[in-house]
Amino acid sequence: MTHVVSFANPRMAQAFVDYMASQYIQLEIRSIPQQQQVELWLNDEQHLEKVRQELDLFLQDPSNPRYTDASWQTGTTHTAFKYRNFLTLNSLKQRSGPVTIAVIFICAAVYLWLSMTQSLNVLSYLAWPREGQQLELWRWFSPSFIHFSLSHIGFNLVLWWFLASQVERRLGTAKLLTIFLVAALFSNWGQSLYSGSNFGGLSGVVYALIGYVWLTGERQPEKGITAPRGLMIFVIIWLFLGYFDILGNDIANAAHTSGLIIGLLMGLWDNRHSFKHPSSK
Protein backbone atom coordinates (compact mmCIF):
# COMPACT_ATOMS: atom_id res chain seq x y z
CA MET A 1 0.00 0.00 0.00
CA THR A 2 1.11 3.57 -0.71
CA HIS A 3 0.59 6.58 1.52
CA VAL A 4 -1.02 9.37 -0.51
CA VAL A 5 -1.70 12.31 1.80
CA SER A 6 -2.62 13.33 5.37
CA PHE A 7 -5.53 15.59 6.26
CA ALA A 8 -6.25 17.50 9.46
CA ASN A 9 -9.86 17.83 8.34
CA PRO A 10 -11.51 14.38 8.27
CA ARG A 11 -14.46 15.63 6.22
CA MET A 12 -12.10 16.78 3.47
CA ALA A 13 -10.45 13.37 3.52
CA GLN A 14 -13.80 11.60 3.22
CA ALA A 15 -14.85 13.88 0.35
CA PHE A 16 -11.72 12.99 -1.62
CA VAL A 17 -12.15 9.28 -0.88
CA ASP A 18 -15.77 9.44 -2.07
CA TYR A 19 -14.77 11.24 -5.26
CA MET A 20 -12.03 8.72 -6.07
CA ALA A 21 -14.54 5.93 -5.44
CA SER A 22 -16.72 7.52 -8.13
CA GLN A 23 -13.65 7.15 -10.40
CA TYR A 24 -13.44 3.46 -9.43
CA ILE A 25 -10.28 3.96 -7.37
CA GLN A 26 -10.38 2.80 -3.75
CA LEU A 27 -8.57 4.67 -0.99
CA GLU A 28 -8.33 3.62 2.62
CA ILE A 29 -8.68 6.06 5.53
CA ARG A 30 -6.51 5.50 8.60
CA SER A 31 -7.02 7.54 11.72
CA ILE A 32 -4.11 8.92 13.78
CA PRO A 33 -5.80 10.16 17.00
CA GLN A 34 -2.55 11.29 18.63
CA GLN A 35 -1.92 13.77 15.77
CA GLN A 36 -5.61 14.55 15.24
CA GLN A 37 -5.41 13.76 11.54
CA VAL A 38 -6.18 11.02 9.05
CA GLU A 39 -4.07 9.39 6.35
CA LEU A 40 -5.18 8.17 2.93
CA TRP A 41 -3.60 5.01 1.54
CA LEU A 42 -3.85 3.53 -1.96
CA ASN A 43 -4.13 -0.22 -2.43
CA ASP A 44 -3.33 -0.41 -6.14
CA GLU A 45 -0.17 1.52 -7.04
CA GLN A 46 -0.99 1.55 -10.76
CA HIS A 47 -3.47 4.35 -9.98
CA LEU A 48 -0.98 6.46 -8.02
CA GLU A 49 -0.33 9.03 -10.75
CA LYS A 50 -4.07 9.46 -11.37
CA VAL A 51 -4.71 9.91 -7.65
CA ARG A 52 -1.99 12.54 -7.32
CA GLN A 53 -3.33 14.49 -10.28
CA GLU A 54 -6.84 14.44 -8.83
CA LEU A 55 -5.49 15.40 -5.40
CA ASP A 56 -3.83 18.52 -6.83
CA LEU A 57 -7.15 19.56 -8.37
CA PHE A 58 -9.03 18.76 -5.17
CA LEU A 59 -6.75 20.88 -2.98
CA GLN A 60 -7.25 23.85 -5.30
CA ASP A 61 -11.04 23.75 -4.90
CA PRO A 62 -12.23 21.23 -2.28
CA SER A 63 -15.73 22.76 -2.13
CA ASN A 64 -16.37 22.17 -5.83
CA PRO A 65 -19.80 20.57 -6.36
CA ARG A 66 -18.28 17.55 -8.09
CA TYR A 67 -16.85 16.44 -4.74
CA THR A 68 -20.02 16.99 -2.72
CA ASP A 69 -22.04 15.26 -5.43
CA ALA A 70 -19.68 12.29 -5.26
CA SER A 71 -20.22 12.06 -1.50
CA TRP A 72 -23.96 11.84 -2.03
CA GLN A 73 -23.58 9.22 -4.74
CA THR A 74 -20.88 6.98 -3.30
CA GLY A 75 -20.42 8.13 0.30
CA THR A 76 -21.03 5.92 3.30
CA THR A 77 -21.59 6.46 6.97
CA HIS A 78 -18.85 3.95 7.75
CA THR A 79 -15.40 5.51 8.09
CA ALA A 80 -12.19 4.70 9.92
CA PHE A 81 -12.21 8.13 11.53
CA LYS A 82 -14.18 8.51 14.74
CA TYR A 83 -15.16 12.00 15.78
CA ARG A 84 -14.13 12.74 19.32
CA ASN A 85 -16.12 14.53 21.98
CA PHE A 86 -14.40 17.89 22.36
CA LEU A 87 -16.68 19.07 25.16
CA THR A 88 -14.30 17.90 27.87
CA LEU A 89 -11.67 19.86 29.79
CA ASN A 90 -8.81 17.60 28.69
CA SER A 91 -9.90 17.76 25.05
CA LEU A 92 -10.14 21.54 25.16
CA LYS A 93 -6.63 21.72 26.60
CA GLN A 94 -5.28 19.39 23.92
CA ARG A 95 -6.85 21.47 21.15
CA SER A 96 -5.57 24.77 22.54
CA GLY A 97 -2.09 26.21 22.77
CA PRO A 98 -0.61 28.55 25.41
CA VAL A 99 -1.59 31.81 23.67
CA THR A 100 -5.18 30.64 23.12
CA ILE A 101 -5.53 29.67 26.78
CA ALA A 102 -3.68 32.74 28.09
CA VAL A 103 -5.99 35.18 26.29
CA ILE A 104 -9.08 33.34 27.58
CA PHE A 105 -7.70 33.38 31.13
CA ILE A 106 -6.77 37.09 31.03
CA CYS A 107 -10.14 38.14 29.59
CA ALA A 108 -11.98 36.08 32.20
CA ALA A 109 -9.83 37.44 35.03
CA VAL A 110 -10.33 41.06 33.96
CA TYR A 111 -14.08 40.52 33.58
CA LEU A 112 -14.37 38.97 37.05
CA TRP A 113 -12.18 41.72 38.54
CA LEU A 114 -14.38 44.39 37.01
CA SER A 115 -17.63 42.62 37.96
CA MET A 116 -16.69 42.03 41.59
CA THR A 117 -15.09 45.38 42.35
CA GLN A 118 -17.12 47.69 40.10
CA SER A 119 -14.00 49.82 40.19
CA LEU A 120 -13.31 52.30 37.42
CA ASN A 121 -9.64 51.98 38.33
CA VAL A 122 -9.64 48.70 36.40
CA LEU A 123 -10.74 50.48 33.24
CA SER A 124 -8.46 53.46 33.74
CA TYR A 125 -5.45 51.15 34.16
CA LEU A 126 -6.19 49.10 31.02
CA ALA A 127 -7.73 51.72 28.74
CA TRP A 128 -6.25 52.97 25.47
CA PRO A 129 -3.52 55.55 26.25
CA ARG A 130 -4.61 59.13 26.79
CA GLU A 131 -2.33 62.09 26.48
CA GLY A 132 0.89 61.47 28.39
CA GLN A 133 0.30 57.69 28.63
CA GLN A 134 1.79 56.64 25.29
CA LEU A 135 4.85 55.09 26.93
CA GLU A 136 2.66 52.75 29.01
CA LEU A 137 2.97 50.19 26.25
CA TRP A 138 0.50 47.61 27.61
CA ARG A 139 -2.32 50.10 26.96
CA TRP A 140 -1.94 49.67 23.20
CA PHE A 141 -3.17 46.06 23.60
CA SER A 142 -5.01 45.81 26.94
CA PRO A 143 -8.40 47.20 25.77
CA SER A 144 -8.86 43.86 23.98
CA PHE A 145 -9.09 42.16 27.39
CA ILE A 146 -11.91 44.38 28.71
CA HIS A 147 -15.53 43.15 28.47
CA PHE A 148 -18.67 44.73 29.85
CA SER A 149 -21.22 41.91 29.92
CA LEU A 150 -21.46 38.14 30.08
CA SER A 151 -22.85 37.94 26.54
CA HIS A 152 -20.03 40.22 25.32
CA ILE A 153 -17.23 38.08 26.73
CA GLY A 154 -19.00 34.79 25.99
CA PHE A 155 -19.49 35.54 22.29
CA ASN A 156 -15.92 36.77 21.85
CA LEU A 157 -14.23 33.92 23.72
CA VAL A 158 -16.16 31.17 21.93
CA LEU A 159 -15.12 32.54 18.54
CA TRP A 160 -11.59 33.23 19.79
CA TRP A 161 -11.16 29.64 20.94
CA PHE A 162 -12.64 28.18 17.74
CA LEU A 163 -10.36 30.21 15.48
CA ALA A 164 -7.23 30.76 17.58
CA SER A 165 -6.90 27.09 18.53
CA GLN A 166 -6.81 26.14 14.83
CA VAL A 167 -4.13 28.71 14.06
CA GLU A 168 -1.98 27.79 17.04
CA ARG A 169 -2.15 24.03 16.48
CA ARG A 170 -1.62 24.14 12.74
CA LEU A 171 0.52 27.25 12.16
CA GLY A 172 2.25 27.66 15.51
CA THR A 173 2.20 29.76 18.66
CA ALA A 174 4.37 32.49 17.13
CA LYS A 175 1.92 32.97 14.25
CA LEU A 176 -1.07 33.30 16.58
CA LEU A 177 0.80 35.70 18.87
CA THR A 178 1.75 37.83 15.86
CA ILE A 179 -1.86 37.95 14.63
CA PHE A 180 -3.10 38.83 18.12
CA LEU A 181 -0.63 41.67 18.67
CA VAL A 182 -1.03 43.20 15.21
CA ALA A 183 -4.84 42.86 15.23
CA ALA A 184 -5.19 44.19 18.79
CA LEU A 185 -3.01 47.21 18.04
CA PHE A 186 -4.65 48.01 14.72
CA SER A 187 -8.28 47.47 15.79
CA ASN A 188 -7.80 49.35 19.09
CA TRP A 189 -6.22 52.25 17.24
CA GLY A 190 -9.08 52.29 14.74
CA GLN A 191 -11.70 52.35 17.49
CA SER A 192 -9.82 55.05 19.44
CA LEU A 193 -10.32 57.44 16.52
CA TYR A 194 -14.07 57.33 17.23
CA SER A 195 -14.34 56.52 20.93
CA GLY A 196 -11.23 57.96 22.51
CA SER A 197 -10.29 55.63 25.35
CA ASN A 198 -13.85 54.54 26.14
CA PHE A 199 -14.03 51.08 24.59
CA GLY A 200 -13.01 47.49 25.13
CA GLY A 201 -13.40 43.98 23.81
CA LEU A 202 -11.69 41.18 21.91
CA SER A 203 -13.99 41.47 18.90
CA GLY A 204 -11.48 43.41 16.79
CA VAL A 205 -9.01 40.53 17.15
CA VAL A 206 -11.79 38.00 16.52
CA TYR A 207 -12.76 39.77 13.30
CA ALA A 208 -9.11 39.69 12.23
CA LEU A 209 -8.96 35.96 12.89
CA ILE A 210 -12.18 35.37 10.96
CA GLY A 211 -10.72 37.14 7.94
CA TYR A 212 -7.34 35.45 8.22
CA VAL A 213 -8.64 31.91 8.82
CA TRP A 214 -11.34 32.16 6.17
CA LEU A 215 -8.93 33.40 3.49
CA THR A 216 -6.27 30.84 4.40
CA GLY A 217 -8.82 28.03 4.36
CA GLU A 218 -10.06 29.12 0.94
CA ARG A 219 -6.61 29.52 -0.60
CA GLN A 220 -4.65 26.72 1.10
CA PRO A 221 -7.03 24.19 2.68
CA GLU A 222 -4.14 21.77 3.17
CA LYS A 223 -3.00 23.96 6.08
CA GLY A 224 -5.92 22.53 8.03
CA ILE A 225 -7.55 25.77 9.23
CA THR A 226 -10.99 26.88 8.13
CA ALA A 227 -13.82 29.29 8.90
CA PRO A 228 -17.27 28.61 7.44
CA ARG A 229 -18.27 30.89 4.59
CA GLY A 230 -21.50 31.48 6.47
CA LEU A 231 -19.52 33.02 9.32
CA MET A 232 -17.83 35.42 6.91
CA ILE A 233 -21.20 36.43 5.47
CA PHE A 234 -22.58 36.89 8.99
CA VAL A 235 -19.81 39.25 10.12
CA ILE A 236 -20.18 41.37 6.98
CA ILE A 237 -23.94 41.67 7.59
CA TRP A 238 -23.24 42.46 11.25
CA LEU A 239 -20.85 45.23 10.18
CA PHE A 240 -23.43 46.64 7.81
CA LEU A 241 -26.16 46.68 10.46
CA GLY A 242 -23.80 48.19 13.01
CA TYR A 243 -23.08 51.24 10.88
CA PHE A 244 -26.79 51.99 10.63
CA ASP A 245 -27.26 51.86 14.44
CA ILE A 246 -29.69 48.97 14.09
CA LEU A 247 -27.78 47.05 16.77
CA GLY A 248 -27.46 49.98 19.18
CA ASN A 249 -24.78 52.54 19.89
CA ASP A 250 -22.43 50.26 21.84
CA ILE A 251 -21.13 48.30 18.86
CA ALA A 252 -17.41 48.84 18.19
CA ASN A 253 -17.85 49.20 14.44
CA ALA A 254 -14.44 50.76 13.88
CA ALA A 255 -12.67 47.97 15.77
CA HIS A 256 -14.58 45.34 13.81
CA THR A 257 -13.81 46.96 10.47
CA SER A 258 -10.16 47.58 11.33
CA GLY A 259 -9.76 44.01 12.60
CA LEU A 260 -11.34 42.45 9.53
CA ILE A 261 -9.18 44.55 7.22
CA ILE A 262 -5.90 43.73 8.97
CA GLY A 263 -6.84 40.04 9.18
CA LEU A 264 -7.53 39.88 5.44
CA LEU A 265 -4.32 41.77 4.68
CA MET A 266 -2.27 39.36 6.80
CA GLY A 267 -4.04 36.45 5.12
CA LEU A 268 -3.28 37.87 1.69
CA TRP A 269 0.38 38.24 2.58
CA ASP A 270 0.77 34.77 4.09
CA ASN A 271 -1.04 33.16 1.14
CA ARG A 272 0.36 35.41 -1.59
CA HIS A 273 1.98 32.51 -3.45
CA SER A 274 -1.36 30.70 -3.76
CA PHE A 275 -2.68 33.55 -5.93
CA LYS A 276 -0.06 32.93 -8.61
CA HIS A 277 -1.03 30.98 -11.70
CA PRO A 278 0.42 27.43 -11.60
CA SER A 279 2.38 28.15 -14.79
CA SER A 280 3.93 31.36 -13.41
CA LYS A 281 7.38 31.42 -11.82
DAWOMO-V837931 format. One record per residue. SS is DSSP state (alpha for helix, beta for strand, coil for the rest). Layout:
BEGIN
SS, SS
END
This chain:
BEGIN
coil, beta, beta, beta, beta, beta, beta, coil, coil, alpha, alpha, alpha, alpha, alpha, alpha, alpha, alpha, alpha, alpha, alpha, alpha, alpha, coil, coil, coil, coil, beta, beta, beta, beta, beta, beta, alpha, alpha, alpha, coil, beta, beta, beta, beta, beta, beta, coil, coil, alpha, alpha, alpha, alpha, alpha, alpha, alpha, alpha, alpha, alpha, alpha, alpha, alpha, alpha, alpha, alpha, coil, coil, coil, coil, alpha, alpha, alpha, alpha, alpha, alpha, alpha, alpha, alpha, alpha, coil, coil, coil, coil, coil, coil, coil, coil, coil, coil, coil, coil, coil, coil, alpha, alpha, alpha, alpha, alpha, alpha, coil, coil, coil, alpha, alpha, alpha, alpha, alpha, alpha, alpha, alpha, alpha, alpha, alpha, alpha, alpha, alpha, alpha, alpha, alpha, alpha, alpha, alpha, coil, coil, alpha, alpha, alpha, alpha, alpha, alpha, alpha, coil, coil, coil, coil, coil, coil, coil, coil, coil, coil, coil, coil, alpha, alpha, alpha, alpha, alpha, alpha, alpha, coil, coil, coil, coil, alpha, alpha, alpha, alpha, alpha, alpha, alpha, alpha, alpha, alpha, alpha, alpha, alpha, alpha, alpha, alpha, alpha, alpha, alpha, alpha, alpha, alpha, coil, alpha, alpha, alpha, alpha, alpha, alpha, alpha, alpha, alpha, alpha, alpha, alpha, alpha, alpha, alpha, alpha, alpha, alpha, alpha, alpha, alpha, alpha, alpha, coil, coil, coil, coil, coil, coil, coil, alpha, alpha, alpha, alpha, alpha, alpha, alpha, alpha, alpha, alpha, alpha, alpha, alpha, alpha, alpha, alpha, alpha, coil, alpha, alpha, alpha, coil, coil, coil, coil, coil, alpha, alpha, alpha, alpha, alpha, alpha, alpha, alpha, alpha, alpha, alpha, alpha, alpha, alpha, alpha, coil, coil, coil, coil, coil, coil, coil, coil, coil, alpha, alpha, alpha, alpha, alpha, alpha, alpha, alpha, alpha, alpha, alpha, alpha, alpha, alpha, alpha, alpha, alpha, alpha, coil, alpha, alpha, alpha, alpha, coil, coil, coil, coil, coil, coil
END
